[in-house]
Amino acid sequence: MFVAERFISVVLNNHGKHPVSTDGGTWYPQACRFLKLKHHVHSSFEKSIIERTMQYIKDRTESFDDYFLCNLKNCKLNHVKNWLNLFANYHNEEKIHP
């Protein structure tokens, strides 16, 4: 519970106060109560959609890395982070201005 509370508080500091949605781990509700946050547990359907989305992102990232290899020693994957930011920004822009 303390690890979950610490993690959530770091996210709060970086992104502001928002409701917390989790997969049903028993430690999250108590951590959210301690931090005075709303807590929502995802349904099985929601969890499957989230898992499918994450798998899609992982597959796309791997495909990107197959074509644009990073040969730097001790790479911090900045090229992947930049690609994900570009992908997210492009996607969001398309939703706003179709």
TORKOL-4160 file (C-alpha; in steps of 0.2 Angstrom, whole numbers, padded with zeros to 4 digits, m for minus):
98
<pt num="1" X="0000" Y="0000" Z="0000"/>
<pt num="2" X="0014" Y="0012" Z="0004"/>
<pt num="3" X="0022" Y="0009" Z="m0013"/>
<pt num="4" X="0006" Y="0012" Z="m0022"/>
<pt num="5" X="0003" Y="0028" Z="m0012"/>
<pt num="6" X="0021" Y="0034" Z="m0016"/>
<pt num="7" X="0018" Y="0031" Z="m0034"/>
<pt num="8" X="0001" Y="0039" Z="m0035"/>
<pt num="9" X="0008" Y="0054" Z="m0025"/>
<pt num="10" X="0022" Y="0056" Z="m0038"/>
<pt num="11" X="0010" Y="0055" Z="m0052"/>
<pt num="12" X="m0001" Y="0069" Z="m0043"/>
<pt num="13" X="0014" Y="0080" Z="m0042"/>
<pt num="14" X="0018" Y="0078" Z="m0060"/>
<pt num="15" X="0001" Y="0079" Z="m0067"/>
<pt num="16" X="m0011" Y="0086" Z="m0055"/>
<pt num="17" X="m0026" Y="0078" Z="m0045"/>
<pt num="18" X="m0037" Y="0067" Z="m0055"/>
<pt num="19" X="m0048" Y="0051" Z="m0051"/>
<pt num="20" X="m0038" Y="0035" Z="m0051"/>
<pt num="21" X="m0043" Y="0020" Z="m0061"/>
<pt num="22" X="m0035" Y="0003" Z="m0057"/>
<pt num="23" X="m0036" Y="m0015" Z="m0061"/>
<pt num="24" X="m0043" Y="m0020" Z="m0044"/>
<pt num="25" X="m0027" Y="m0022" Z="m0034"/>
<pt num="26" X="m0031" Y="m0023" Z="m0016"/>
<pt num="27" X="m0018" Y="m0009" Z="m0011"/>
<pt num="28" X="m0025" Y="0005" Z="m0022"/>
<pt num="29" X="m0041" Y="0009" Z="m0013"/>
<pt num="30" X="m0033" Y="0012" Z="0003"/>
<pt num="31" X="m0019" Y="0022" Z="m0005"/>
<pt num="32" X="m0032" Y="0033" Z="m0014"/>
<pt num="33" X="m0042" Y="0035" Z="0003"/>
<pt num="34" X="m0026" Y="0041" Z="0011"/>
<pt num="35" X="m0023" Y="0053" Z="m0003"/>
<pt num="36" X="m0041" Y="0058" Z="m0004"/>
<pt num="37" X="m0044" Y="0053" Z="m0022"/>
<pt num="38" X="m0059" Y="0045" Z="m0031"/>
<pt num="39" X="m0055" Y="0027" Z="m0035"/>
<pt num="40" X="m0062" Y="0017" Z="m0050"/>
<pt num="41" X="m0059" Y="m0001" Z="m0053"/>
<pt num="42" X="m0060" Y="m0006" Z="m0072"/>
<pt num="43" X="m0072" Y="m0020" Z="m0077"/>
<pt num="44" X="m0065" Y="m0035" Z="m0086"/>
<pt num="45" X="m0070" Y="m0028" Z="m0103"/>
<pt num="46" X="m0061" Y="m0011" Z="m0099"/>
<pt num="47" X="m0046" Y="m0021" Z="m0094"/>
<pt num="48" X="m0046" Y="m0031" Z="m0110"/>
<pt num="49" X="m0047" Y="m0015" Z="m0121"/>
<pt num="50" X="m0033" Y="m0007" Z="m0111"/>
<pt num="51" X="m0022" Y="m0023" Z="m0113"/>
<pt num="52" X="m0026" Y="m0023" Z="m0132"/>
<pt num="53" X="m0021" Y="m0005" Z="m0134"/>
<pt num="54" X="m0005" Y="m0007" Z="m0124"/>
<pt num="55" X="m0001" Y="m0022" Z="m0135"/>
<pt num="56" X="m0004" Y="m0012" Z="m0151"/>
<pt num="57" X="0008" Y="0002" Z="m0145"/>
<pt num="58" X="0021" Y="m0011" Z="m0141"/>
<pt num="59" X="0019" Y="m0019" Z="m0158"/>
<pt num="60" X="0020" Y="m0003" Z="m0167"/>
<pt num="61" X="0035" Y="0003" Z="m0156"/>
<pt num="62" X="0044" Y="m0014" Z="m0160"/>
<pt num="63" X="0040" Y="m0012" Z="m0179"/>
<pt num="64" X="0047" Y="0006" Z="m0178"/>
<pt num="65" X="0063" Y="0000" Z="m0170"/>
<pt num="66" X="0065" Y="m0013" Z="m0183"/>
<pt num="67" X="0066" Y="0000" Z="m0197"/>
<pt num="68" X="0075" Y="0014" Z="m0187"/>
<pt num="69" X="0088" Y="0005" Z="m0176"/>
<pt num="70" X="0097" Y="0014" Z="m0163"/>
<pt num="71" X="0115" Y="0009" Z="m0163"/>
<pt num="72" X="0120" Y="0020" Z="m0148"/>
<pt num="73" X="0128" Y="0012" Z="m0134"/>
<pt num="74" X="0118" Y="0013" Z="m0118"/>
<pt num="75" X="0103" Y="0020" Z="m0128"/>
<pt num="76" X="0090" Y="0028" Z="m0117"/>
<pt num="77" X="0077" Y="0025" Z="m0131"/>
<pt num="78" X="0074" Y="0043" Z="m0134"/>
<pt num="79" X="0070" Y="0039" Z="m0152"/>
<pt num="80" X="0056" Y="0028" Z="m0146"/>
<pt num="81" X="0050" Y="0042" Z="m0134"/>
<pt num="82" X="0050" Y="0055" Z="m0148"/>
<pt num="83" X="0041" Y="0043" Z="m0160"/>
<pt num="84" X="0027" Y="0040" Z="m0146"/>
<pt num="85" X="0025" Y="0059" Z="m0144"/>
<pt num="86" X="0024" Y="0062" Z="m0162"/>
<pt num="87" X="0011" Y="0047" Z="m0164"/>
<pt num="88" X="0001" Y="0054" Z="m0149"/>
<pt num="89" X="0001" Y="0072" Z="m0155"/>
<pt num="90" X="m0003" Y="0067" Z="m0173"/>
<pt num="91" X="m0018" Y="0056" Z="m0167"/>
<pt num="92" X="m0024" Y="0070" Z="m0155"/>
<pt num="93" X="m0023" Y="0083" Z="m0169"/>
<pt num="94" X="m0033" Y="0072" Z="m0181"/>
<pt num="95" X="m0047" Y="0070" Z="m0168"/>
<pt num="96" X="m0048" Y="0089" Z="m0166"/>
<pt num="97" X="m0046" Y="0093" Z="m0184"/>
<pt num="98" X="m0052" Y="0079" Z="m0195"/>
